[in-house]
């Protein structure tokens, strides 16, 4: 009986350990459980081949029955569980106008230096394009967005806050802010929280994901202005939709785009992904 108690606990712990795995991995989990069941039976055959054959057969049947019952319960819990659509919203370039406010501040602080108008922006890394324009400008770029008050006072992208709030109220949708702070974080981190509280409300402070590597975020849909977001995880759980910004507007890409927050197409996007989870 000690053997069966040990097996029973292992079966139960296996089920509970995997209860939080992504839904897409269910077939993998079921296959693992089947493999464990077969291995247990083989172990019993080896360990009890010298014993009573009838008793040995009954023990195998008992284990198979226990495993089958556990599998059925496991499948029912996943099948009947309602899964909300998890939407991850980037911040700079998606909710707030990083590019426009940067250009305005750069012209103000360095009026003698050349600058890049929004219509001429290309490439995600702003500093790199400015450095190609004139050596040394990358450092001056950093002084703009690393300055106190820059992130706190960023302008809202038209319709972004209203869309985020509406999304927050949608049934079956969990929305989070997934933002990557700059490396010089003296002001950036605190000011991002301040911006979110000011524009979206205190309840959003519990929905902030600060991540340098967004591939590690667990979601279904990522809306981000950086093309082809990638990282340490080669198979992120989310699909990315590219939010159109001045730096990627001319980019030829097969990625699906969301051009703005004002024409209502974002609602169609959310509805489509909810159907995929249904």
N, C-alpha and C positions, 0 to 999 in steps of 0.2 A: 504493500500500500504506500510505502514511502516513495517508491519509484513513481507511482501514479500521481501522488501529491506534487512531486517535483515537476513532472511533465505538465500537469494541470496549471501550475504557477507559471511555467515558462510560456505556455500557450496564452494565458491571460496577459502576461507582461508584454508579449509580442504584440498582441492586439492593441493594448493601451498605448504602447510606445509609438505606434504608427498612426494613432487616431488623428494626429495633427498634420499628417503628410498631405501634400497637394493632391487635389482630386485626380490630376492627370497620371498619378503614380499608382492608381488602384490596381491595375492589372499586374504591375510589378509586385505589389504587396501580396496579392492573392497567390502569385506564382511562388513567392518566397515561402508562404505558409504551406503550400502543397509540398514544396521541397522538404520542409521541416517534418511534415507528416510522414513522408516516405522514408526519410532518414531515421525517424524514430522507430518505424516498423522494421527497418533493416537491422537496427541495433538490437531490437528484441529477438529477431531471428537468430542473430549471432550469440547473444547472451543467454538464450533459453533453449538452444537446440538440444541440450542434453536433458531438458526437463519434460514435464507432461505436455504432450503435443496438443491435447484438447484445451488445457488451461492456457497454453501459449497462444492458440488461435483466438480464444475469447479475449485475451488481453489486447491483441492486435485490433480486433473488432471494436473493443471499447475505445481505444485511442482514436480510431477512425471516426467513430460516432461523435466523440467529444470535439474533434477537429471540425467535422462537418457542421455541428451545431454552432460552434464559434464562428465559422465562416459565414453562415447564414445571418447571424446576428450582426457581424461586421459589415456585410453588404447592405443589410437593411438600414443600418445607421447612416451609411454614406449616401444611399439612394434617397432616403427621406430627408436628409439634412439640406436646408436651404442655404445656399451660398450667395452672399452679396457680392456684387461687382466691386472690386477694389481699384479705384482710380488714383493714380499718382500724378500730381500737378507740379511741374517745375515752377520756379518762382521768377528768377531773372530772365526776361525775354518772353515769358508766358503770362505771368500775372502783373509784373511791373516792368516799366520801360527802361531797362538798363542802358541800352544803346543810345536812345535819344537824350537821356539825362547826362550820360557820360559826355557826349559831344558838346552839349551846352556848357558843362562845367570845364571841359578842356579849353574851349574857346575863351572862356572868361579868365582862366588862370594862366593860359599861355597864348595870348593873342598874337605874339610874334612868330609862333610855330605853325608849320603847315598841319592841316588836319584832314580827316577823311569824312566826307559827307555821307549820310546814311545811304544814299543811292549808289555810292561807290564801295560800300563795305562788302567784303567777301572773306569767307573763312571764319570759323567760330572764334579763334583766338585773336582778339582785338589787338593785343600788344604786339603780336607777330607782324600784323599788317602795318602798324605804325612804325615798327622798327625797320621794315623794308622801305618805308617812305623816307625816313631819316634816322640814321644810327643814334641811339640814345633816347629816342622818344618812348621806347617801351618802359623805361624807368619813370618818365613823367606820366605815362598812362597809369602806372601803379599808384602814384601819389593822388590821383583823382579818386579812384574807387576804394582806396584804403583810408581816405580822409574821414574824419568823424562827421557823421550825419548823412553820408552819401546813401547808404542802403536804407536808412530810416526814412528818408524823404523822397524815395523813388516814386515817380508818377505811375498811377495805375494804367495798364493797357486798357483801352476802351472796352467796356463790357465784361472784363475779366472777373471783377469782384462780384458783380451781379450773377454771372454764370456759376461761379464757385458756390455762392450761397444757395442758389437754386438746386445745384447738384447735391449739396449737403442735405437738402430736404427731400430728395428723391427716395422713394421706397426701393429697397434692394440695392442701394448704392452706398458704399463707404469711400469717402474721398479724403485724401491726405496731401499735404504739401511735402514734396520730396525735393529738397534743394541742397546744392553743394556749395559750402562756404569757401571763400577765398582763403589762401594759406595764411595771410596776415589777418588774423581773426580778432584783433583787439577790439574793433567796433562791429565788425560784420555780424557775428553771431547774435549779440544782444539786439542789434538794430533790425535784424530779420524778424525776431520775435516781436519787436515793437511794431513793425509794419503790419504783421499778420494780425496782431491784437487790435490795432487801430482800424484796419480796413475790413477785417473779417469777423472779429469778435473774440472774446476770451475763450469760448468753447473750442476754437481752432488751435489753441496752444497745445492741446493734447493730441493734435493730428499733424505734428511736424516731424518729418524724418530728415535729419541732417546727415547726409551721406556723401563722402567723396567718391564712392564707388556705387553707383545706382544699380549696377547689375545684381547687387546683393539684396535689393529691396524686393519684398514679396507683394506682388500686385498682379492685376490682369491687364491694365492699360496704363501706359506712361505717356503723358503729353509733355514734350520737351522740345526746345528749339535747337538743341545740339544734334546734328545729324548722326545717326547710327551710334547711339549711346552704347558703350561696351565697358567691360571691366574684367575682373578676375573670374566671374561666373560666365562661362561660355554659353550657357543655356538659361537666361533669366526667365522668370515666370511670366513676365509681361510682354505685351506687344507695344511697340513704340509708334506713336503718331507724331509726326514732325510738325511743330507749330511754326508757321511762317514768320520769319523775322528778316530784317534788312540784310543780315549776313548770309542767309541761306536762300534768299528769294530767287536768285539766279541759278541755284544749284540744281543740276539734273540728277534726279534720284528716283528710284522706284518706291521709296517710302511713301506711305499714305500721309497726306497733309491735313492739318486744320488751319485754315488761313486767318481766322479771326474769331472773336467771341460774340459778334453782334448780329450775324446773319442767321443764327439759330441752328447751323449745321452740327454744332456740338451735341445737340439733343439727339439727332439722328445717330451720331456716333455712339453715344451712351446706350441708346435703345438697341442698336445692333449687337453690342457686346453683351448686353443683358440677355438677349435671345440665345447667344452662344452658350451661356451658362445654364439656360433653362433645361 
